[in-house]
């Protein structure tokens, strides 16, 4: 079982990142990232947001702006992941990809297709 060092982290909103929120994000991404050389490494609460981490075999050969656009469309959960979006409410979600070290990620902020809670 994967554990999280911090199960609740407060941020500027009235919402708090909870363990059930992280579990719903993990479930959404584990069913989306299947096969290939990309490996979902789990979600973490960081400064009141949820970061989902995916390890990739090598850097993406494109500009930072192109990488963000490339990541956002196929990796950010769609409205079909309604349970997850409803569970995390207004907590910001970002998808981070990295090769070897999580300190050096490229990321995209995901827009909640369900709107603000």
N, CA, C and O atoms as a Tinker XYZ file with bonds, in Angstrom:
   468  protein
     1  N      0.842000   -1.183000    0.000000    73     2
     2  CA     0.000000    0.000000    0.000000    64     1     3
     3  C      0.884000    1.241000    0.000000    63     2     4     5
     4  O      1.851000    1.324000    0.757000    81     3
     5  N      0.553000    2.185000   -0.835000    73     3     6
     6  CA     1.318000    3.421000   -0.932000    64     5     7
     7  C      0.844000    4.353000    0.175000    63     6     8     9
     8  O     -0.358000    4.539000    0.364000    81     7
     9  N      1.798000    4.943000    0.910000    73     7    10
    10  CA     1.415000    5.865000    1.964000    64     9    11
    11  C      1.786000    7.277000    1.562000    63    10    12    13
    12  O      2.655000    7.497000    0.718000    81    11
    13  N      1.126000    8.206000    2.170000    73    11    14
    14  CA     1.409000    9.610000    1.913000    64    13    15
    15  C      1.888000   10.241000    3.206000    63    14    16    17
    16  O      1.246000   10.094000    4.245000    81    15
    17  N      3.013000   10.942000    3.150000    73    15    18
    18  CA     3.575000   11.557000    4.340000    64    17    19
    19  C      2.622000   12.595000    4.919000    63    18    20    21
    20  O      2.515000   12.727000    6.138000    81    19
    21  N      1.941000   13.319000    4.070000    73    19    22
    22  CA     0.996000   14.335000    4.535000    64    21    23
    23  C     -0.371000   14.023000    3.968000    63    22    24    25
    24  O     -0.579000   14.106000    2.758000    81    23
    25  N     -1.306000   13.664000    4.835000    73    23    26
    26  CA    -2.627000   13.328000    4.340000    64    25    27
    27  C     -3.524000   14.550000    4.258000    63    26    28    29
    28  O     -4.527000   14.525000    3.544000    81    27
    29  N     -3.188000   15.625000    4.974000    73    27    30
    30  CA    -3.970000   16.842000    4.883000    64    29    31
    31  C     -3.030000   18.036000    4.878000    63    30    32    33
    32  O     -2.168000   18.169000    5.747000    81    31
    33  N     -3.204000   18.894000    3.897000    73    31    34
    34  CA    -2.411000   20.115000    3.802000    64    33    35
    35  C     -3.374000   21.256000    3.515000    63    34    36    37
    36  O     -4.172000   21.173000    2.581000    81    35
    37  N     -3.310000   22.299000    4.292000    73    35    38
    38  CA    -4.197000   23.440000    4.091000    64    37    39
    39  C     -3.637000   24.371000    3.029000    63    38    40    41
    40  O     -2.425000   24.415000    2.819000    81    39
    41  N     -4.504000   25.114000    2.358000    73    39    42
    42  CA    -4.075000   26.127000    1.414000    64    41    43
    43  C     -5.045000   27.288000    1.471000    63    42    44    45
    44  O     -5.946000   27.284000    2.310000    81    43
    45  N     -4.896000   28.257000    0.629000    73    43    46
    46  CA    -5.626000   29.512000    0.740000    64    45    47
    47  C     -7.138000   29.378000    0.572000    63    46    48    49
    48  O     -7.869000   30.305000    0.920000    81    47
    49  N     -7.616000   28.287000    0.065000    73    47    50
    50  CA    -9.046000   28.091000   -0.125000    64    49    51
    51  C     -9.643000   27.497000    1.153000    63    50    52    53
    52  O     -8.932000   27.235000    2.123000    81    51
    53  N    -10.950000   27.292000    1.132000    73    51    54
    54  CA   -11.606000   26.635000    2.253000    64    53    55
    55  C    -11.413000   25.124000    2.190000    63    54    56    57
    56  O    -11.726000   24.422000    3.152000    81    55
    57  N    -10.909000   24.623000    1.087000    73    55    58
    58  CA   -10.720000   23.186000    0.891000    64    57    59
    59  C     -9.398000   22.715000    1.508000    63    58    60    61
    60  O     -8.481000   23.510000    1.712000    81    59
    61  N     -9.315000   21.416000    1.800000    73    59    62
    62  CA    -8.115000   20.783000    2.316000    64    61    63
    63  C     -7.853000   19.549000    1.477000    63    62    64    65
    64  O     -8.790000   18.833000    1.121000    81    63
    65  N     -6.599000   19.289000    1.158000    73    63    66
    66  CA    -6.255000   18.077000    0.416000    64    65    67
    67  C     -6.321000   16.913000    1.397000    63    66    68    69
    68  O     -5.628000   16.908000    2.414000    81    67
    69  N     -7.158000   15.930000    1.086000    73    67    70
    70  CA    -7.345000   14.780000    1.972000    64    69    71
    71  C     -6.879000   13.494000    1.295000    63    70    72    73
    72  O     -6.675000   13.457000    0.082000    81    71
    73  N     -6.717000   12.468000    2.077000    73    71    74
    74  CA    -6.316000   11.163000    1.549000    64    73    75
    75  C     -7.328000   10.635000    0.521000    63    74    76    77
    76  O     -6.909000   10.117000   -0.514000    81    75
    77  N     -8.655000   10.745000    0.766000    73    75    78
    78  CA    -9.607000   10.296000   -0.272000    64    77    79
    79  C     -9.456000   11.047000   -1.596000    63    78    80    81
    80  O     -9.664000   10.461000   -2.659000    81    79
    81  N     -9.097000   12.338000   -1.551000    73    79    82
    82  CA    -8.862000   13.085000   -2.786000    64    81    83
    83  C     -7.678000   12.494000   -3.540000    63    82    84    85
    84  O     -7.755000   12.268000   -4.748000    81    83
    85  N     -6.581000   12.243000   -2.823000    73    83    86
    86  CA    -5.391000   11.663000   -3.456000    64    85    87
    87  C     -5.697000   10.289000   -4.037000    63    86    88    89
    88  O     -5.231000    9.957000   -5.127000    81    87
    89  N     -6.473000    9.496000   -3.321000    73    87    90
    90  CA    -6.833000    8.159000   -3.817000    64    89    91
    91  C     -7.666000    8.251000   -5.090000    63    90    92    93
    92  O     -7.486000    7.439000   -5.998000    81    91
    93  N     -8.582000    9.232000   -5.178000    73    91    94
    94  CA    -9.406000    9.352000   -6.384000    64    93    95
    95  C     -8.553000    9.799000   -7.576000    63    94    96    97
    96  O     -8.789000    9.359000   -8.701000    81    95
    97  N     -7.563000   10.671000   -7.339000    73    95    98
    98  CA    -6.652000   11.072000   -8.408000    64    97    99
    99  C     -5.817000    9.877000   -8.846000    63    98   100   101
   100  O     -5.642000    9.644000  -10.042000    81    99
   101  N     -5.303000    9.121000   -7.885000    73    99   102
   102  CA    -4.519000    7.930000   -8.226000    64   101   103
   103  C     -5.335000    6.946000   -9.060000    63   102   104   105
   104  O     -4.833000    6.396000  -10.040000    81   103
   105  N     -6.576000    6.726000   -8.679000    73   103   106
   106  CA    -7.428000    5.801000   -9.429000    64   105   107
   107  C     -7.659000    6.299000  -10.853000    63   106   108   109
   108  O     -7.630000    5.511000  -11.798000    81   107
   109  N     -7.887000    7.601000  -11.009000    73   107   110
   110  CA    -8.132000    8.166000  -12.343000    64   109   111
   111  C     -6.904000    8.025000  -13.236000    63   110   112   113
   112  O     -7.030000    7.666000  -14.407000    81   111
   113  N     -5.734000    8.300000  -12.703000    73   111   114
   114  CA    -4.522000    8.239000  -13.519000    64   113   115
   115  C     -4.070000    6.800000  -13.769000    63   114   116   117
   116  O     -3.555000    6.500000  -14.846000    81   115
   117  N     -4.249000    5.923000  -12.813000    73   115   118
   118  CA    -3.809000    4.531000  -13.020000    64   117   119
   119  C     -4.582000    3.860000  -14.143000    63   118   120   121
   120  O     -4.054000    2.982000  -14.825000    81   119
   121  N     -5.819000    4.263000  -14.336000    73   119   122
   122  CA    -6.595000    3.676000  -15.436000    64   121   123
   123  C     -6.306000    4.372000  -16.761000    63   122   124   125
   124  O     -6.637000    3.844000  -17.822000    81   123
   125  N     -5.689000    5.560000  -16.710000    73   123   126
   126  CA    -5.382000    6.300000  -17.937000    64   125   127
   127  C     -3.983000    6.025000  -18.473000    63   126   128   129
   128  O     -3.782000    5.964000  -19.686000    81   127
   129  N     -3.020000    5.859000  -17.579000    73   127   130
   130  CA    -1.620000    5.669000  -17.967000    64   129   131
   131  C     -1.337000    4.168000  -17.938000    63   130   132   133
   132  O     -0.920000    3.619000  -16.919000    81   131
   133  N     -1.568000    3.531000  -19.058000    73   131   134
   134  CA    -1.381000    2.084000  -19.146000    64   133   135
   135  C     -0.419000    1.752000  -20.280000    63   134   136   137
   136  O     -0.545000    2.281000  -21.384000    81   135
   137  N      0.526000    0.891000  -20.009000    73   135   138
   138  CA     1.441000    0.428000  -21.050000    64   137   139
   139  C      2.455000    1.479000  -21.457000    63   138   140   141
   140  O      2.481000    2.585000  -20.918000    81   139
   141  N      3.277000    1.118000  -22.403000    73   139   142
   142  CA     4.298000    2.039000  -22.890000    64   141   143
   143  C      5.417000    2.237000  -21.892000    63   142   144   145
   144  O      5.596000    1.448000  -20.964000    81   143
   145  N      6.168000    3.305000  -22.099000    73   143   146
   146  CA     7.315000    3.600000  -21.246000    64   145   147
   147  C      7.034000    4.708000  -20.244000    63   146   148   149
   148  O      7.957000    5.168000  -19.571000    81   147
   149  N      5.807000    5.142000  -20.125000    73   147   150
   150  CA     5.445000    6.166000  -19.163000    64   149   151
   151  C      4.845000    5.468000  -17.947000    63   150   152   153
   152  O      3.982000    4.602000  -18.092000    81   151
   153  N      5.299000    5.840000  -16.746000    73   151   154
   154  CA     4.879000    5.163000  -15.526000    64   153   155
   155  C      4.298000    6.154000  -14.527000    63   154   156   157
   156  O      4.968000    7.096000  -14.104000    81   155
   157  N      3.047000    5.928000  -14.160000    73   155   158
   158  CA     2.412000    6.792000  -13.166000    64   157   159
   159  C      3.018000    6.487000  -11.803000    63   158   160   161
   160  O      3.072000    5.331000  -11.384000    81   159
   161  N      3.480000    7.545000  -11.104000    73   159   162
   162  CA     4.178000    7.372000   -9.833000    64   161   163
   163  C      3.381000    7.853000   -8.627000    63   162   164   165
   164  O      3.888000    7.826000   -7.506000    81   163
   165  N      2.154000    8.286000   -8.835000    73   163   166
   166  CA     1.308000    8.670000   -7.709000    64   165   167
   167  C      1.081000   10.169000   -7.593000    63   166   168   169
   168  O      1.770000   10.981000   -8.211000    81   167
   169  N      0.085000   10.503000   -6.773000    73   167   170
   170  CA    -0.270000   11.896000   -6.512000    64   169   171
   171  C      0.215000   12.292000   -5.131000    63   170   172   173
   172  O      0.248000   11.480000   -4.206000    81   171
   173  N      0.591000   13.557000   -5.010000    73   171   174
   174  CA     1.029000   14.095000   -3.726000    64   173   175
   175  C      0.373000   15.449000   -3.505000    63   174   176   177
   176  O      0.127000   16.206000   -4.444000    81   175
   177  N      0.097000   15.731000   -2.234000    73   175   178
   178  CA    -0.394000   17.049000   -1.853000    64   177   179
   179  C      0.826000   17.941000   -1.651000    63   178   180   181
   180  O      1.704000   17.631000   -0.846000    81   179
   181  N      0.876000   19.061000   -2.392000    73   179   182
   182  CA     2.001000   19.987000   -2.306000    64   181   183
   183  C      1.461000   21.409000   -2.220000    63   182   184   185
   184  O      0.855000   21.913000   -3.166000    81   183
   185  N      1.685000   22.039000   -1.096000    73   183   186
   186  CA     1.257000   23.428000   -0.894000    64   185   187
   187  C     -0.204000   23.662000   -1.268000    63   186   188   189
   188  O     -0.531000   24.648000   -1.928000    81   187
   189  N     -1.065000   22.766000   -0.852000    73   187   190
   190  CA    -2.490000   22.934000   -1.087000    64   189   191
   191  C     -2.976000   22.578000   -2.468000    63   190   192   193
   192  O     -4.123000   22.856000   -2.816000    81   191
   193  N     -2.114000   21.961000   -3.265000    73   191   194
   194  CA    -2.525000   21.500000   -4.589000    64   193   195
   195  C     -2.281000   20.001000   -4.670000    63   194   196   197
   196  O     -1.677000   19.414000   -3.773000    81   195
   197  N     -2.747000   19.391000   -5.737000    73   195   198
   198  CA    -2.469000   17.975000   -5.976000    64   197   199
   199  C     -1.605000   17.878000   -7.213000    63   198   200   201
   200  O     -1.969000   18.368000   -8.282000    81   199
   201  N     -0.460000   17.242000   -7.061000    73   199   202
   202  CA     0.449000   17.005000   -8.177000    64   201   203
   203  C      0.438000   15.517000   -8.492000    63   202   204   205
   204  O      0.661000   14.686000   -7.612000    81   203
   205  N      0.179000   15.188000   -9.749000    73   203   206
   206  CA     0.225000   13.803000  -10.226000    64   205   207
   207  C      1.526000   13.644000  -11.002000    63   206   208   209
   208  O      1.802000   14.421000  -11.917000    81   207
   209  N      2.331000   12.637000  -10.642000    73   207   210
   210  CA     3.662000   12.469000  -11.225000    64   209   211
   211  C      3.726000   11.275000  -12.165000    63   210   212   213
   212  O      3.257000   10.181000  -11.852000    81   211
   213  N      4.325000   11.520000  -13.331000    73   211   214
   214  CA     4.510000   10.472000  -14.339000    64   213   215
   215  C      5.980000   10.470000  -14.734000    63   214   216   217
   216  O      6.534000   11.500000  -15.118000    81   215
   217  N      6.600000    9.305000  -14.633000    73   215   218
   218  CA     8.006000    9.187000  -15.037000    64   217   219
   219  C      8.060000    8.755000  -16.491000    63   218   220   221
   220  O      7.376000    7.819000  -16.905000    81   219
   221  N      8.894000    9.459000  -17.266000    73   219   222
   222  CA     9.047000    9.156000  -18.687000    64   221   223
   223  C     10.504000    8.772000  -18.955000    63   222   224   225
   224  O     11.388000    9.178000  -18.200000    81   223
   225  N     10.772000    8.006000  -20.006000    73   223   226
   226  CA    12.131000    7.501000  -20.237000    64   225   227
   227  C     13.139000    8.557000  -20.670000    63   226   228   229
   228  O     14.329000    8.421000  -20.384000    81   227
   229  N     12.687000    9.610000  -21.355000    73   227   230
   230  CA    13.619000   10.654000  -21.793000    64   229   231
   231  C     12.873000   11.970000  -21.922000    63   230   232   233
   232  O     11.646000   12.002000  -22.022000    81   231
   233  N     13.642000   13.061000  -21.917000    73   231   234
   234  CA    13.042000   14.388000  -22.013000    64   233   235
   235  C     12.242000   14.530000  -23.301000    63   234   236   237
   236  O     12.547000   13.904000  -24.316000    81   235
   237  N     11.207000   15.372000  -23.235000    73   235   238
   238  CA    10.417000   15.682000  -24.421000    64   237   239
   239  C     11.182000   16.737000  -25.215000    63   238   240   241
   240  O     11.603000   17.749000  -24.656000    81   239
   241  N     11.360000   16.509000  -26.489000    73   239   242
   242  CA    12.160000   17.384000  -27.335000    64   241   243
   243  C     11.289000   18.492000  -27.934000    63   242   244   245
   244  O     10.998000   18.496000  -29.130000    81   243
   245  N     10.880000   19.437000  -27.070000    73   243   246
   246  CA    10.069000   20.567000  -27.509000    64   245   247
   247  C     10.189000   21.687000  -26.487000    63   246   248   249
   248  O     10.683000   21.469000  -25.381000    81   247
   249  N      9.741000   22.878000  -26.850000    73   247   250
   250  CA     9.823000   24.016000  -25.938000    64   249   251
   251  C      8.914000   23.785000  -24.730000    63   250   252   253
   252  O      8.041000   22.918000  -24.746000    81   251
   253  N      9.141000   24.582000  -23.683000    73   251   254
   254  CA     8.338000   24.441000  -22.474000    64   253   255
   255  C      6.853000   24.660000  -22.764000    63   254   256   257
   256  O      6.009000   23.909000  -22.275000    81   255
   257  N      6.531000   25.680000  -23.554000    73   255   258
   258  CA     5.128000   25.944000  -23.901000    64   257   259
   259  C      4.518000   24.780000  -24.674000    63   258   260   261
   260  O      3.384000   24.379000  -24.413000    81   259
   261  N      5.273000   24.240000  -25.624000    73   259   262
   262  CA     4.787000   23.089000  -26.404000    64   261   263
   263  C      4.591000   21.879000  -25.499000    63   262   264   265
   264  O      3.627000   21.131000  -25.659000    81   263
   265  N      5.507000   21.684000  -24.547000    73   263   266
   266  CA     5.380000   20.556000  -23.616000    64   265   267
   267  C      4.118000   20.685000  -22.770000    63   266   268   269
   268  O      3.397000   19.705000  -22.579000    81   267
   269  N      3.846000   21.886000  -22.262000    73   267   270
   270  CA     2.655000   22.095000  -21.441000    64   269   271
   271  C      1.379000   21.782000  -22.225000    63   270   272   273
   272  O      0.478000   21.123000  -21.706000    81   271
   273  N      1.303000   22.245000  -23.454000    73   271   274
   274  CA     0.138000   21.960000  -24.303000    64   273   275
   275  C      0.040000   20.472000  -24.606000    63   274   276   277
   276  O     -1.045000   19.892000  -24.580000    81   275
   277  N      1.183000   19.862000  -24.892000    73   275   278
   278  CA     1.239000   18.434000  -25.202000    64   277   279
   279  C      0.760000   17.604000  -24.018000    63   278   280   281
   280  O      0.061000   16.608000  -24.204000    81   279
   281  N      1.126000   17.998000  -22.814000    73   279   282
   282  CA     0.758000   17.255000  -21.614000    64   281   283
   283  C     -0.704000   17.460000  -21.226000    63   282   284   285
   284  O     -1.378000   16.526000  -20.792000    81   283
   285  N     -1.178000   18.669000  -21.384000    73   283   286
   286  CA    -2.513000   19.014000  -20.895000    64   285   287
   287  C     -3.622000   18.219000  -21.574000    63   286   288   289
   288  O     -4.495000   17.674000  -20.898000    81   287
   289  N     -3.597000   18.150000  -22.876000    73   287   290
   290  CA    -4.708000   17.519000  -23.596000    64   289   291
   291  C     -4.825000   16.014000  -23.321000    63   290   292   293
   292  O     -5.898000   15.557000  -22.929000    81   291
   293  N     -3.767000   15.236000  -23.513000    73   291   294
   294  CA    -3.947000   13.799000  -23.321000    64   293   295
   295  C     -3.863000   13.325000  -21.865000    63   294   296   297
   296  O     -4.384000   12.256000  -21.544000    81   295
   297  N     -3.228000   14.086000  -20.987000    73   295   298
   298  CA    -2.997000   13.591000  -19.631000    64   297   299
   299  C     -3.944000   14.126000  -18.574000    63   298   300   301
   300  O     -4.247000   13.416000  -17.615000    81   299
   301  N     -4.417000   15.339000  -18.713000    73   299   302
   302  CA    -5.353000   15.862000  -17.721000    64   301   303
   303  C     -6.668000   15.094000  -17.826000    63   302   304   305
   304  O     -7.188000   14.890000  -18.923000    81   303
   305  N     -7.200000   14.670000  -16.685000    73   303   306
   306  CA    -8.451000   13.890000  -16.717000    64   305   307
   307  C     -9.602000   14.685000  -17.345000    63   306   308   309
   308  O     -9.761000   15.882000  -17.105000    81   307
   309  N    -10.388000   13.987000  -18.148000    73   307   310
   310  CA   -11.525000   14.603000  -18.830000    64   309   311
   311  C    -12.749000   14.612000  -17.916000    63   310   312   313
   312  O    -12.696000   14.151000  -16.777000    81   311
   313  N    -13.838000   15.142000  -18.434000    73   311   314
   314  CA   -15.094000   15.168000  -17.673000    64   313   315
   315  C    -15.622000   13.754000  -17.418000    63   314   316   317
   316  O    -16.482000   13.566000  -16.558000    81   315
   317  N    -15.120000   12.767000  -18.149000    73   315   318
   318  CA   -15.511000   11.378000  -17.898000    64   317   319
   319  C    -15.046000   10.913000  -16.514000    63   318   320   321
   320  O    -15.581000    9.949000  -15.966000    81   319
   321  N    -14.063000   11.593000  -15.963000    73   319   322
   322  CA   -13.562000   11.275000  -14.609000    64   321   323
   323  C    -14.313000   12.124000  -13.586000    63   322   324   325
   324  O    -13.710000   12.705000  -12.683000    81   323
   325  N    -15.622000   12.187000  -13.737000    73   323   326
   326  CA   -16.501000   13.018000  -12.902000    64   325   327
   327  C    -16.317000   12.750000  -11.413000    63   326   328   329
   328  O    -16.284000   13.687000  -10.615000    81   327
   329  N    -16.196000   11.475000  -11.031000    73   327   330
   330  CA   -16.042000   11.142000   -9.611000    64   329   331
   331  C    -14.809000   11.832000   -9.035000    63   330   332   333
   332  O    -14.869000   12.421000   -7.956000    81   331
   333  N    -13.692000   11.758000   -9.756000    73   331   334
   334  CA   -12.463000   12.377000   -9.284000    64   333   335
   335  C    -12.621000   13.889000   -9.168000    63   334   336   337
   336  O    -12.269000   14.473000   -8.143000    81   335
   337  N    -13.148000   14.526000  -10.214000    73   335   338
   338  CA   -13.295000   15.980000  -10.198000    64   337   339
   339  C    -14.221000   16.428000   -9.073000    63   338   340   341
   340  O    -13.947000   17.427000   -8.408000    81   339
   341  N    -15.310000   15.704000   -8.855000    73   339   342
   342  CA   -16.214000   16.054000   -7.757000    64   341   343
   343  C    -15.543000   15.851000   -6.405000    63   342   344   345
   344  O    -15.781000   16.609000   -5.466000    81   343
   345  N    -14.718000   14.842000   -6.313000    73   343   346
   346  CA   -14.020000   14.528000   -5.053000    64   345   347
   347  C    -13.009000   15.611000   -4.691000    63   346   348   349
   348  O    -12.920000   16.004000   -3.528000    81   347
   349  N    -12.248000   16.099000   -5.667000    73   347   350
   350  CA   -11.213000   17.090000   -5.342000    64   349   351
   351  C    -11.768000   18.517000   -5.304000    63   350   352   353
   352  O    -11.072000   19.438000   -4.877000    81   351
   353  N    -12.990000   18.702000   -5.738000    73   351   354
   354  CA   -13.674000   20.000000   -5.690000    64   353   355
   355  C    -12.829000   21.093000   -6.325000    63   354   356   357
   356  O    -12.478000   20.983000   -7.500000    81   355
   357  N    -12.495000   22.139000   -5.589000    73   355   358
   358  CA   -11.761000   23.276000   -6.134000    64   357   359
   359  C    -10.253000   23.194000   -5.947000    63   358   360   361
   360  O     -9.550000   24.177000   -6.185000    81   359
   361  N     -9.740000   22.035000   -5.525000    73   359   362
   362  CA    -8.296000   21.895000   -5.320000    64   361   363
   363  C     -7.599000   21.832000   -6.680000    63   362   364   365
   364  O     -7.973000   21.019000   -7.525000    81   363
   365  N     -6.593000   22.677000   -6.902000    73   363   366
   366  CA    -5.872000   22.652000   -8.179000    64   365   367
   367  C     -5.145000   21.320000   -8.416000    63   366   368   369
   368  O     -4.568000   20.743000   -7.494000    81   367
   369  N     -5.185000   20.849000   -9.654000    73   367   370
   370  CA    -4.526000   19.600000  -10.050000    64   369   371
   371  C     -3.537000   19.897000  -11.169000    63   370   372   373
   372  O     -3.867000   20.571000  -12.145000    81   371
   373  N     -2.320000   19.385000  -11.015000    73   371   374
   374  CA    -1.289000   19.530000  -12.047000    64   373   375
   375  C     -0.716000   18.165000  -12.380000    63   374   376   377
   376  O     -0.587000   17.303000  -11.511000    81   375
   377  N     -0.370000   17.976000  -13.655000    73   375   378
   378  CA     0.303000   16.766000  -14.110000    64   377   379
   379  C      1.766000   17.109000  -14.325000    63   378   380   381
   380  O      2.093000   18.039000  -15.063000    81   379
   381  N      2.645000   16.354000  -13.677000    73   379   382
   382  CA     4.092000   16.577000  -13.774000    64   381   383
   383  C      4.748000   15.367000  -14.428000    63   382   384   385
   384  O      4.463000   14.230000  -14.054000    81   383
   385  N      5.621000   15.602000  -15.398000    73   383   386
   386  CA     6.417000   14.513000  -15.970000    64   385   387
   387  C      7.888000   14.801000  -15.689000    63   386   388   389
   388  O      8.326000   15.951000  -15.650000    81   387
   389  N      8.625000   13.725000  -15.498000    73   387   390
   390  CA    10.050000   13.850000  -15.215000    64   389   391
   391  C     10.764000   12.600000  -15.707000    63   390   392   393
   392  O     10.141000   11.563000  -15.935000    81   391
   393  N     12.087000   12.711000  -15.870000    73   391   394
   394  CA    12.855000   11.553000  -16.306000    64   393   395
   395  C     13.444000   10.809000  -15.108000    63   394   396   397
   396  O     13.148000    9.630000  -14.917000    81   395
   397  N     14.266000   11.471000  -14.302000    73   395   398
   398  CA    14.916000   10.788000  -13.187000    64   397   399
   399  C     14.632000   11.411000  -11.833000    63   398   400   401
   400  O     14.636000   10.707000  -10.823000    81   399
   401  N     14.387000   12.709000  -11.786000    73   399   402
   402  CA    14.288000   13.415000  -10.522000    64   401   403
   403  C     13.039000   14.283000  -10.510000    63   402   404   405
   404  O     12.846000   15.110000  -11.401000    81   403
   405  N     12.191000   14.099000   -9.503000    73   403   406
   406  CA    10.952000   14.875000   -9.400000    64   405   407
   407  C     11.198000   16.365000   -9.205000    63   406   408   409
   408  O     10.283000   17.168000   -9.388000    81   407
   409  N     12.406000   16.745000   -8.840000    73   407   410
   410  CA    12.719000   18.170000   -8.683000    64   409   411
   411  C     12.770000   18.879000  -10.034000    63   410   412   413
   412  O     12.683000   20.105000  -10.096000    81   411
   413  N     12.910000   18.115000  -11.109000    73   411   414
   414  CA    13.025000   18.679000  -12.456000    64   413   415
   415  C     11.870000   18.188000  -13.320000    63   414   416   417
   416  O     12.040000   17.342000  -14.198000    81   415
   417  N     10.700000   18.739000  -13.049000    73   415   418
   418  CA     9.522000   18.314000  -13.805000    64   417   419
   419  C      9.108000   19.372000  -14.810000    63   418   420   421
   420  O      9.444000   20.550000  -14.688000    81   419
   421  N      8.375000   18.917000  -15.796000    73   419   422
   422  CA     7.627000   19.795000  -16.684000    64   421   423
   423  C      6.176000   19.495000  -16.326000    63   422   424   425
   424  O      5.797000   18.336000  -16.162000    81   423
   425  N      5.372000   20.539000  -16.207000    73   423   426
   426  CA     4.008000   20.278000  -15.769000    64   425   427
   427  C      2.985000   21.094000  -16.533000    63   426   428   429
   428  O      3.293000   22.076000  -17.210000    81   427
   429  N      1.763000   20.638000  -16.389000    73   427   430
   430  CA     0.615000   21.348000  -16.952000    64   429   431
   431  C     -0.469000   21.392000  -15.885000    63   430   432   433
   432  O     -0.739000   20.390000  -15.224000    81   431
   433  N     -1.087000   22.553000  -15.721000    73   431   434
   434  CA    -2.216000   22.681000  -14.807000    64   433   435
   435  C     -3.462000   22.185000  -15.517000    63   434   436   437
   436  O     -3.732000   22.558000  -16.659000    81   435
   437  N     -4.217000   21.343000  -14.831000    73   435   438
   438  CA    -5.435000   20.787000  -15.424000    64   437   439
   439  C     -6.627000   21.669000  -15.066000    63   438   440   441
   440  O     -6.748000   22.138000  -13.935000    81   439
   441  N     -7.496000   21.886000  -16.036000    73   439   442
   442  CA    -8.723000   22.646000  -15.806000    64   441   443
   443  C     -9.824000   21.670000  -15.418000    63   442   444   445
   444  O    -10.006000   20.636000  -16.062000    81   443
   445  N    -10.556000   22.004000  -14.363000    73   443   446
   446  CA   -11.659000   21.162000  -13.923000    64   445   447
   447  C    -12.839000   21.363000  -14.868000    63   446   448   449
   448  O    -13.438000   22.439000  -14.885000    81   447
   449  N    -13.185000   20.327000  -15.668000    73   447   450
   450  CA   -14.287000   20.481000  -16.623000    64   449   451
   451  C    -15.653000   20.546000  -15.959000    63   450   452   453
   452  O    -16.653000   20.847000  -16.611000    81   451
   453  N    -15.695000   20.264000  -14.657000    73   451   454
   454  CA   -16.956000   20.295000  -13.921000    64   453   455
   455  C    -17.237000   21.711000  -13.390000    63   454   456   457
   456  O    -18.300000   21.963000  -12.821000    81   455
   457  N    -16.295000   22.618000  -13.577000    73   455   458
   458  CA   -16.452000   23.982000  -13.083000    64   457   459
   459  C    -16.068000   24.062000  -11.617000    63   458   460   461
   460  O    -15.757000   23.047000  -10.994000    81   459
   461  N    -16.090000   25.229000  -11.084000    73   459   462
   462  CA   -15.743000   25.445000   -9.671000    64   461   463
   463  C    -16.865000   24.941000   -8.788000    63   462   464   465
   464  O    -18.049000   25.134000   -9.066000    81   463
   465  N    -16.446000   24.280000   -7.699000    73   463   466
   466  CA   -17.439000   23.760000   -6.755000    64   465   467
   467  C    -17.917000   24.862000   -5.826000    63   466   468
   468  O    -18.757000   24.618000   -4.959000    81   467
